[in-house]
Amino acid sequence: MIHSRDADFLTMQLRVARHTDRLDDVVGFNRDGLGLPEVGRFQDHQGYDGVFLAVPGTETHLEFTSGGAHRTPEPHPETLVVLYLGSTEAVEQTCKPVGAEPVEAANPYWQEHGVTLTDPDGFRVVLVPRSWSGS
């Protein structure tokens, strides 16, 4: 339940950021492969480069950065980006340009209900052929 004092949170937006040493490859996978539109980028901002990709139908962005002193985080089989695409046809159409073969999901739920791909850094993306229903 949302309390009236929390009403300002209804306009909250989300950006998920991840560092990579393979910015062009990761952006290509997500933008050109998965079809996430590029909505912004920056170069050499205090030693960092970055790209913002929108998640269509939401006010959510994925940000990928490179540069600085930190290395790419290690992928974990349970660290997922899950995209609900609404149909089997949409999943099939999305898989074609990605050029990545599906991998076995660590979680049996995703193995049964989606297609799991890995990005160039080894992080997993699950494409689900239904719409999010909240349950």
C-alpha positions in Angstrom: 0.0 0.0 0.0 1.3 3.5 -0.9 0.8 6.1 1.8 0.0 9.7 0.9 3.4 10.8 2.2 5.0 8.4 -0.3 3.1 9.9 -3.4 6.3 11.6 -4.6 7.8 8.2 -5.2 5.3 7.5 -7.9 7.4 9.6 -10.2 10.6 7.8 -9.4 12.7 6.7 -12.3 15.3 4.0 -12.4 18.7 3.7 -14.0 20.8 0.6 -13.5 24.5 1.2 -14.1 27.3 -1.3 -14.8 30.9 -0.9 -15.6 32.6 -2.8 -18.5 36.0 -3.0 -20.2 34.1 -3.8 -23.4 31.8 -0.8 -23.8 31.4 -1.0 -27.6 30.6 -4.7 -27.5 28.2 -4.5 -24.5 26.4 -1.5 -26.1 26.2 -3.3 -29.4 24.7 -6.4 -27.8 22.1 -4.4 -25.9 21.4 -1.7 -28.5 21.9 -3.4 -31.9 21.1 -6.9 -30.6 18.3 -6.6 -28.0 17.0 -3.4 -29.6 17.3 -1.1 -26.5 17.4 2.5 -27.9 20.4 4.7 -27.2 19.2 7.8 -25.4 22.5 9.4 -24.4 26.2 9.1 -24.1 29.2 10.9 -22.7 33.0 10.7 -23.4 35.9 11.4 -21.2 33.9 12.7 -18.3 36.5 12.7 -15.6 38.1 9.7 -17.3 34.9 7.8 -18.0 32.9 7.0 -21.1 29.3 5.9 -20.9 26.1 5.1 -22.8 22.5 5.2 -21.7 20.0 2.8 -23.2 16.2 3.0 -22.6 14.1 0.0 -21.8 11.0 0.5 -24.1 7.7 0.9 -22.4 9.3 2.0 -19.1 11.2 5.0 -17.7 14.1 2.7 -16.9 17.6 3.1 -18.4 20.6 0.8 -18.5 23.9 2.7 -18.2 27.2 1.1 -19.3 30.5 2.9 -18.4 34.1 2.3 -19.0 37.3 4.0 -17.7 38.4 4.9 -14.2 40.5 2.6 -12.0 37.9 -0.2 -11.5 37.7 -3.3 -13.6 34.6 -5.0 -14.9 32.7 -6.8 -12.1 32.6 -10.6 -12.2 29.4 -12.0 -13.7 27.2 -14.3 -11.5 24.7 -16.7 -12.9 21.9 -15.2 -10.7 22.6 -11.6 -11.7 20.1 -11.1 -14.4 18.4 -8.5 -16.5 14.9 -9.9 -17.2 13.0 -8.5 -20.2 9.4 -9.4 -20.6 8.7 -9.2 -24.3 5.1 -10.3 -24.5 5.2 -13.2 -27.0 7.3 -16.1 -28.2 7.5 -14.4 -31.6 9.0 -11.3 -29.9 11.6 -13.4 -28.1 12.5 -15.2 -31.4 12.8 -11.9 -33.3 15.0 -10.5 -30.5 17.3 -13.5 -30.4 18.2 -13.3 -34.1 20.2 -10.1 -34.2 21.9 -10.8 -30.8 23.9 -13.6 -32.3 24.3 -15.3 -29.0 23.3 -18.9 -28.3 21.0 -19.5 -25.4 22.6 -20.9 -22.2 21.1 -22.9 -19.4 19.7 -20.7 -16.7 20.9 -21.3 -13.2 17.4 -20.9 -11.8 15.0 -23.6 -13.0 12.2 -21.0 -13.2 14.0 -19.0 -15.9 15.0 -22.2 -17.7 11.3 -23.1 -18.0 9.9 -19.6 -18.6 12.5 -17.8 -20.7 15.5 -17.8 -23.0 18.8 -16.9 -21.3 21.6 -15.2 -23.2 25.0 -13.9 -22.1 26.3 -10.5 -23.0 30.0 -10.0 -24.0 31.0 -9.6 -20.3 29.3 -12.9 -19.4 26.3 -11.3 -17.7 22.9 -12.9 -18.3 19.8 -11.5 -19.9 16.6 -13.5 -19.8 14.0 -12.9 -22.5 10.5 -13.9 -21.3 7.8 -14.5 -23.9 5.0 -13.1 -21.8 4.1 -9.7 -20.3 4.8 -9.0 -16.6 1.6 -9.6 -14.6 2.9 -8.6 -11.2 2.9 -12.1 -9.9 
